[in-house]
Every structure is written in structure tokens, then in C-alpha cells.
Amino acid sequence: MSNIHDIAKLAGVSVSTVSRVLNNFKYVSNEKRNAVQKAIDELNYTPNRNAIDLIRGETKMIGVIIPYNNNPAFDQLLHGILNKSMEHNYSIAVLPTKYDKHKEMEHLTMLKNKMLDGIIITSRSNNWESILPFSQYGSVIACEYNDYPEIGCSYLDRYTSYLDAFQYLREKGHQRVAFTTARGSESKSTVQTIEAYKKTFGDFPSDFFITNCVSFEDGYHAAEKLLHLKTRPTAIYANGDEVAGGILKYALSRNYTIPDDLAILGQENQPAGIGLDISTVDHQLIKVGEQAFDLAITKSREKIKIPYVLIQRSSV
């Protein structure tokens, strides 16, 4: 198997010139560049990308820690990251965890081992104190706010968005409001949802809160439970538009009129919500992902807030 010494000998140039050509450095004459390329073709040489990455000191690869790859919200974040990666000629390594702490640490170790230039954490299971040491090996960017100066973040103010969502439903005349979440009380967003609810309405019946909702089917089953309560809710705030779509389908199957009998508010302005004309809180997750990528490749530690938008449609 040929190597760069063989190329240099055949092309009549130095090994350093071959290295500069392989790394696309500008300051090589056309004559020498053409000679090196001719030698590469004759020897049928395939460059060792790992070796080139070591020379450059970078991999042009960003890892994205993501708990699930079939969740519309995380898909939106990943979509934004991929948009920017194509513009800047970076590769993306999708690193699923299913919220397994040990798997998450394995992925972070890839940064320590120089297999990645940076890591974007869309959602985490470990605490920041465990993650913080890895920031010395490359960019660690969060998709939630954190107080650590070593870790940049592209984030949204979820708590205020939840307050605005519940206030919106209250202004529409609703006092019995149920809500769904993807995770239980171990999730920061769930804790913030509960806090925002209590600030708006006070305490709530335990059966007005349903967790583990991530899909259309989950929303359907959540509505089945909520609408069979003796004192049922008059409005439901779903944690995603697909979940809201499932709620809508079940409500219509029981001849509920939307929004007179039941108001439905979703999140993330997803295709299901657009198609079904569901009111939604758009956290602009694609923009969050795009900004997170920019922070990762520029090695920035800025904290950048992305605004949310409440979109009113016919379901409320």
C-alpha cells in the first residue's frame, strides 16, 4: 500500500508539500499540486482521514447527544444542526442515549479522545458537575440554559413560555386545565411546567397531569383518560403538536366540539398541528439547533436565548 513518501518520490516534491496538498492548503504552486495529484492517481492512493485529522488538530465532526431519534421536538433540533452542518461542510455524529447516564458519559469521552471537535447536548441525564470536565477537550454546547461559563448554550425560556401558555388558556375562560409531559419529575421542563401551572391556577388534581406522552397515540390515550374523569378538564396543554393531534382525534371521536367543549394547545408548531389547525407554542427549536451548531464550531461560550411564539389557531 502506497504512502505519502511514495507520492513525494514519484511527484518529485517534499513530503511536506504532499501533506499540504492533501490538507488543501492554499500556498502550493499549481505545478506542484498537479504533480502530486497525478502521483496520487497513478498510485491509487486513498488518504488516511484520521491521520489528516490529527495533523489538522480537528475532525470536522460534531457529536449530538440526543435521547430519542423519533421525537418530533428532538428531530427539530437535529434538523437545525444538520442545516448548518451542510453549510459549513461538517459531519454530524448522532449519539442516542435514551437518558442512560453511562451511555451519555461514553459519548462525552469521544470528545476527550479527540474523535469529535465538539458536542451539542440536546437533553441530558447527568448533572452539569459531571459534564463540566469535558469542556477542556472541546466545545460543549447545551440546548438549555446553564450558569457555567465554560459551557455555551442556545436556549429558550421555557418557564416563561409555560406561564404565557397557561395564562392564555385562563384568559380564554378556562380554570380546569390538564397537561401532558414527556417525562416525570426528573425532567427540568416538567418541573417548570408544574411551577407555571401552580402560579397560574394553584394546585391541580393529580389526574390532570399525564406523563410519558411523546406520540400521537400517547395523546389519544391521554385524552381517553382525561375526558372520562368525573370532573373533566375544559382545556388540555399538550407537550407537542403530535400529542395534541391524538387528543383532538379522541375528542372528536366522542363528539366533543373543539374548542367549545374542549380547548387544545400544543407545542412546537409541528406539521400535525399545522394540518389540524391546533394552537401552539412554537419554541423555534430549529433555530435553537442552528445556533447551537454555530456556537460549537466557533468554540463560543456565549449564552444565546431564542424567542418563542404563541400561535393562535382554531383549537382554542
Salt bridges, closest charged atoms under 4 A:
GLU87 OE1 - LYS84 NZ 3.83
GLU106 OE1 - LYS103 NZ 3.23
GLU144 OE1 - ARG124 NH2 3.27
GLU186 OE2 - ARG183 NE 3.66
GLU224 OE1 - HIS221 ND1 3.45
GLU268 OE2 - HIS283 ND1 2.82
ASP294 OD2 - LYS84 NZ 3.61
